[in-house]
């Protein structure tokens, strides 16, 4: 899942990004409201963590602009203010939740997960490909009913493949989903995680399409009773 943090306190933004990245999220960070609105408009995020007191454009205006454009991405607002009218204004502009500084990172993470679960209930929460089941809300994976333990980054890579099961997903698209936009390391890191996922889920699970990318397939195809072949 991909998150956007719009926060002008750089140390706080960096700390939040590191913590959320350790939980398996791809996290992008910007430090002013104008850039935050641009990023949120141009990129498909699963959640936005939005400070209110921002240079360029405050968080209220960013939130209102996104909602006016029909963007329903969950928004968690952060602020140093603690008045009930400030909270009401944030919620009135379309924010889904509100957290006052200073706050515990544990509480922020719990709020983020709650908003993502709430969003997941409005869509099909479990992604299924034959014997494989990927639950983004619970961040759990099962193959044939047996749970498979994945690291946070392994789950992020599998998630984007499961969201587009049967399609070829380019390496660049996997990087965009599982790593932040500032990542400038070796793109072949994707191959490392694909290799690990094959060991854990089955060698047939992720197919390589040369020159194009990867395709997720049923890890446990059964023989076709009619012809003895594998299931599609």
C-alpha positions, 0 to 999 in steps of 0.5 A: 500500500502507498501512503503520502505524508504532507508535513512541513516538520521535516524531522517528524515527516522523516520519522513517520516515513521510516516507521511506516516503511518498516511496516511495509508501506511505500511512503512518499513525503512532501513538505508543503500544501501545493506539492501535497495536492499535486502529489495526491492528485497525480498518484493513486494513494491508499491514504494521506497523512496531512498536516494542517499548518502547511506553507503554500496551502493549508491542510484544510484547503488541500483536503477540501480541494481533493474532496471537491475533485471527487477523491475519496482517499482516506485522510488523517489530519495532523495538527498542533491545534487542539480546539474542538472547532479545529477538529470540527473544521478538519472533519467538515472539509472531508478528513476521515480522522484527526490527530493532535500533536504531540502524538504517539507513533503507536496511536498514529499507526493504529489510526492508519490501519483502522482507516485502511480497514474501513476503506477495505470493507467498501471493496473486496478485501481478499484477493484470490488467485486459485489457491492463493488468498491475499488479505490487504487489510489483515496483511495475511497470505494463505496458500491452500488454507495454510498461512504463509509468513511474509516480510512487509516488503514481500507482502507489498510486492505480492499485493500489487501482483495480486491486485492485477492477477493474470496481467503482466506487471512491469518491474517499474510498476512494482517499484512504484507500488512498493518503494517510495518515489525517491528510491534510486537504488538498483531496480533489480531489487524486485527480482530478489523479492520475486525469487523469495516469494517463489520459494515461499509460495511455490515456483509456479506462483509468479511467472516471468514474462521476458522483457515485460514483467511478472504475472501472478498465477495459481500456485497450486493448479489442479489437473483438468479432469477432462484433459489432464492439463493444468487449470487456467 
